[in-house]
Each structure stands twice: as structure tokens, then as C-alpha cells.
């Protein structure tokens, strides 16, 4: 997972605890609805079942029918690690593997200053 975001300091020296992900999917042509059928229950289930998940939004660009974005926020690194290790995520990745062209994940710290 790279650097431990819990140890990064910024601004006035406060420690960052919240972690956000922006996940950018390029979907195979004509497969966005099928992808949404997979990702919507994943988002809903993650928010409902993972205490550390603070936000999980599915964004549908109006100008690109082959793209879907996710914005996820976790209360800390441990919550993100719990999500990454979850069976739900593993099963979801298998379910969408054949209907995406690519996936880019950008991990960020949340600046609550």
C-alpha cells in the first residue's frame, strides 16, 4: 500500500487520518450498465457493513459512456486495509474483470484543516 498516511504531517502539524480513493474505470464499450449492476451493490454493501467507510459514491460522467468513477473515504489506514482485504472487494473485482479496459486508483489524504 505504500507510505503510511498516518505518519504524514501537513499544515500546522496535524496528523492526517482520513484516506480517500478516487478510482477511475474505463469500461468496455457498451458495458457500463452491466458494470453498474456490479459496482452499485458493492458500494452500498461497503457503506453498510464496513464501519470505517465514511463515503462511497459512484459517479457517472455525462460526457463519456465508457467511464465510471468512485470516490471512497475511510476513517484511517486500518479501515482502508480492512476494505482491501474484504471478500466483497475480491468478489467484485472478479465480477467486473471482463467488462473493464483499465482501472486507475489514486490514494489521497484528506486535508481537514
Helices and strands as residue ranges (DSSP letters): G 5-7, E 9-10, E 14-15, E 19-27, H 32-49, E 53-59, E 67-74, H 77-85, H 87-96, G 97-99, E 100-109
